[in-house]
Amino acid sequence: MAPKRIVAALFVALIVVIGIAGIAIYSGSYNIAADAPHTSPVLWLLNNVRDRAIIAHAAGITAPSNLEDPTRISAGAGLYNEMCSGCHLGPGVERSEISQGLYPRAPELAHGTDLSPEQEFWVIKHGVKLTGMAAWGPTHSDALIWDMVAFLRKLPSFSASQYQATVKSAPADHDEMMKGMRMENGDKK
């Protein structure tokens, strides 16, 4: 087959694939319900797009050297308990209604993660589209996000009682931390 015919055949095949995809999208035939899992090819595609994007976008981030600081871990525990445990659970934490209804299901972070600290920071700061993972960057300083990362690094080693003790050791009032952060940024709310 001549090179022109190969290119023409590939072009026609591409048009056919785009046409089929367009019909499927326009007709609404792909079920996007949270209680209906994706097909294997769609799940593979979405997981790979997510994983590669996190790696690429976190590449320029450098973690602070004090992620083992107990004060930072304690602050992160309070933030995690307040903002994350409803979906990501924790040692001894029962599944919530929201955690049961999410698809894709939020990872149970007490089991650990394959993400680096920099990647965890990026995910917490920017969120992940189509997963229910909120972007906390608009409402939380980088320092607070690093506190959450510090806690996440320790979370897999905690028993249920250690988790509860660490949460109880957290600064008393997340709202006061946020108010302080807003005041530092010139916001009077």
Salt bridges, closest charged atoms under 4 A:
ASP51 OD1 - ARG50 NH2 2.88
GLU82 OE2 - HIS174 ND1 2.71
GLU108 OE2 - ARG95 NH2 2.62
GLU108 OE1 - HIS111 NE2 3.32
GLU120 OE1 - ARG153 NH1 3.18
ASP142 OD1 - LYS125 NZ 2.80
ASP147 OD1 - ARG72 NE 2.59
ASP175 OD1 - HIS174 ND1 3.99
